[in-house]
Amino acid sequence: MAELTPAVALQAYETMVKIRKFEETVRDLYYEGKKPLFNIAGGPLPGEMHLAAGQEPAAVGVIAHLRKDDVVVGTHRSHHLAIAKGIDLRRLASELLGKKTGLSRGKGGHMHLFDATVRFSCSGIVGASWPQATGAALAFKLRGFDNVTVAYGGDGAANQGTFHESLNLAALWKLPVIFVIEDNKWAISVPKSKSTAVTRNSDRAVSYGIPGVFIPDNDFFAVFEAAKEAVERARKGLGPSIIEVETYRFYGHFEGDPQLYRPKEEIEELMKKDPIVRVRESLIKRGWLTEEEDRRIVERSEKEVKDAIEFALAAPYPDPKEALLDVFASLPSQEWSPPDIGLPTGERPVPMYKAIQEAIAQEMERDPSVFVMGEDIGVYGGIWSETAGLIEKFGPERVRDTPISESAFVGAAVGASAVGMRPIVDLMFADFIGATWDQIFNHLAKDHYMSGGQFKHPVVLMMAVGGGYSDAAQHSQVLTATFAHVPGLKVVFPSNSYDAKGLMISAIRGDDPVVYLFHKGTMGLPWMPYPETAITHTPPEPYTIPLGKARIVREGKDLTIVAMGLMVHRALEAAEILAKEGISVEIVDPRTIVPLDKKTIINSVKKTGKLLVVDEDYLSFSVSSEIIATVAENALEYLKAPPRRLAVPDTPIPFSPVLERFVIPTVEKIVEEAESLAKKRY
């Protein structure tokens, strides 16, 4: 931990001056081309702009104690944090201007700054920093490192559920994370007095049994001392702390904000208490700073900022085609290979739940960075037995039961994966994504892209899907299309044990986030009905199945059925019935929805001339729609009849077994649709 020596104090002061000069210069530049009429699209600086002038002590006072390999996760207002953490000023300025030389080559902008070299990131989503910093701290603890993570958020962000979920998680697990609240008294235009039930957010620390410190009046020296204690506590493994800094926001929430919500006198009073002026006066009084040295500090800061802005202005914009890069860390091979044919046969039939257990266990043995967390996955073994026996092999640190705090532990997986871990998160039911959707589609899916490829999230989100058990509307959805619609997520949906194991191992070893869906009705659990065809030969040794390669479950010549999950087995049963009527059905199981093996589907339709898609997801705007569109775009001339789809009507899944059977595709419905389609001709 840094001591407040003259050298440390002068370095901190110079960093604060540099931050202020950068913010002032950026502010002037932002309005170029936007005056006299405010035009957000005009001038060299595009987009919105949130500046942190006045909030320098909260950044510098804490980050002065951190190492380069410690983690800082910021908010939408994070220039001061980025500069304090040591981000290259030229690359920072370039990112703000959307240039090729930017931190993320222009893909993130000022609200989404990423620099893996100094372990800094920030987000435009309020409250997103809390669980991600918690996850990075969990990764450090699992690895036995003494690193510290710091999460920043405003007083408004302290009212997010993620704040409380993350505090509980961090306190429960004694994680080395510090929660810094920059209390500037305004959540955009809403004063703290109208948004927060407590006067001090730091008082909330007592609820979680951790220290909470309130720093009044933007006092840099008090921040420095409080941070020293919090960082020391974290490095010793004693757990998290809260530091609440009463700070100032000199400008509006964003540039162009008319600030009608706060009186001009307030701003004038804040300006009189400029923290940089106060630090300067204190250093001079202590005899640590002379007028001449102060002049040199200001000149150096101005020169560095000017150089950065000039560099950014002169830098080229990225090639427009770069907009298509960095969606995924790894892509499937561009060389198509023939699909697997038939369901695997052999001497080792294994239920799918055991195949998933085996895959996870083998990868945990192979790679110490793999760990599992979720609700009831330890001694209970997961409600689908998908993690049974793992805690006995690997212990509670790597098979980690969580509180019912989905946003916190999914966000923690984002943070842990960013620093090298490979979390498997068990979310029980796909329906529960509503509680954690922000962390999935705004961060897990987008960080690799927004960071220009710097940050990877090799996370497997494992969850059950499907109806048929009278679980009603909140425990019976499939939602493949919901996940598949989000760029950056890969989506896996095995239908049998062999594929379940191979796809799980591929998902764990990959560098992209994978949503791993398993249908309850294919798991082979002794207390739930399942089709015998779902239990297939599964080799005991580890093996992989490439994501993006389909399986032709059954060959045929008259009609192609594309089906997923449980529907594969209903299609197989239907195909046996249809064969007796002289209708030869080919069944294609995509196995992965993203990436989708379009060529295998197209080739099958070219052979049979007819297509029926059977999908347990909702009918409209679905995977079935996408498959039909793919065939229409690539094999329309081969179709002998209009393609059809059989899916769940656009209604929630009902409770009553009679109603549920009516909306979910059955064998009888598949036979009926196939018979009708077989007779159709253009």
C-alpha positions, 0 to 999 in steps of 0.5 A: 500500500502506498504511503503519502510521501511527498513523491506519492502526493505529487504524483497523485496531484499531477494525475488529478491535474491531467484528468481535469485538463483532459476533461476540459479539453474534451468538453471544448472539443465536444462542442465544436460543430455543435454550436450554436444549435446543440447537435449530438451528431455534429463535430469531431466527437460523436455521441453523448459525453459524460465528464467527471470534472470535480470527481478526481479524488475518488479516482486517484485517492483509491487507485494510487494504492493499486497495482497494474494487475489489479482490476478496476470496473467503472461506470458510464462516467469513467475518464478519471478512472481510466486515466488514474489506472494508467490508460494510454492517453492517445488511445483513450482520446482516439477511442472517444473520437471513434478512431482506428487507434482507439482502445477498442478501435472505435467500437466502444466509445467513451462509455465502454472503455476497455484496456486489458493491459491495465485491467480496466473496463467500464460500462454504460449500464448503471450498476453493472460494475458491482457484480463484475468486480465481485467476479474478478475478486472471486477469480483471484481468490480461487487462484490464491492471488493477492490482487484486489478489484475495485467497483465504482458506481454513483449514488444512484447505482447503489440503489440497483439490486446488483449492488446489494446482491454483490455486497452479499456475495462478496461478504459471504465469500470474503472477496477482495473487492472494494465498492466505491460510491461516488456520491455526487448527490444526483442520479441524473436529475433526481436528487439523492434525497428523493431516491435513497432512503438512507442518508449515507450508502456506506451505512448499508455496509453494516447489513453485510458485516463489512466496513463502510467509510463515508468521506465528506466534502471530496477530501482527497487525503481522507479518500487516500487513507480510507483506500489504504486501509480497504486495500490492505484488508482486501489483500490480506483476505479479510473481505470487501469494504465500502468507501462512499465519497461525497464528491462533486459533478461540476458539469451536467449529467451529460454535455448539453444537459440544461441542468434545470434540476439544480440551482446555479448557486449550487454549481457556483459553490461547488466550483469554490471547493475545487478539490484540485485547488485544495490539494494544491494549497495543502501540498504547498502548505506542507512544503511538498510543492512549489509554485515552480513545480506546480507550473511544470506539472500543469505544463506537462499535463497540458502538453500530454493532453494536447498531444493525445488530442492531436494524435487522435484527430489525425488518426484514421477512422477504422475500415467500415468492414471492421464493424463485422469483426470481433463478434466472437473470439473464435468462429467455426471452420469455413470448410464444411464437413459432412454431418454425423449420420444416425444416433450413436450406438455402442456398449455404453448408454449413458443418461444425458444428466450423467453425460453432462456431469462427466463432461464437466468433471473431466474438464475440471480435472484437465483445467483448474480455471474451470469452476461451477457456480449456481443455486443448489449445485453442491450437495444437492447436485443440481435439480436435474442432477447435472452436477451430482458428485462434483462437490465430492471430487472438487470441493465447495470452492470450485463447485460453489453454491450461490445465494438466489442472486442471479444477477450477481453470480452471472455478473460474477462469471463475466468478471471472473472470465475477464481475468482468465477463469472459465466459469460454468453457471447453472441457471436452473431454468431458462425462464430465470434469465429475466432476473439476469438478462442485463449481464447476459446480453449487455455484457457477456455477449458484447464485451468482446466486441466493444473491447475490440477483442481484448476481453474474452468471456469463456462462460457456459450458461447451463439451463433447463428448457421445455414443457410437458410437466405442468410447470406452467408459464414461468418454468416451461419455456424454450427461448432458443430464439431469445438467446440466438437473437443476441450477437455474441452468444453461441447457443447449444441444444443437444438432444442426446447423451453423446452430443451433450457430452461432446458439446459441453466440452467444446463449450467449456474449451471455447473462448466465447460465451455459450448458452447451453440448453438441455431439455428436461425431457431428454435428461434420462432422469429416473423420476421423469419420463424420457424417450429411450432414443435420448440415451445414447452410447457415450465414450468414457474419454473426453471428446469434442463436437464442433459447434456449428455441425448438425447431425442427420438423425435419420436419413430419408428422401421425401421430406426433411424435418428439422427439430431440436431437443425433445422434438428430435425424438418426437420427430423420430417416433413420427417418422416410424409411423410415416414410414408405414405410410410410405413417407420417407422422412429425413431428420436434421438435428442442428445441435447448435443454434448459433452457429447454425449448420445451414449447409446441412439443412439446405442440402437435405432440403435439396434432396427431399424438396420439402421442409417441416420445422418442429420447434418447441419455442414460440412460433413467431420471430423464431428459430423455425422462422430463421431456418425457413428463411435460410432455405428460401434464400438458398434453395427456393428452386428445390422446394416442391411445396411451401415449407411449414413449421410446427411450434408453440402458438404465441401464448404462454405455456399453460398449466393444465396438462390438457391445455399444455398438450394442445400448444406443444408439438406432439408426435400426432401433430408432427405426423399430421403436418408431415402427411399434409405436406407430403401431399402438397405440390406447387 
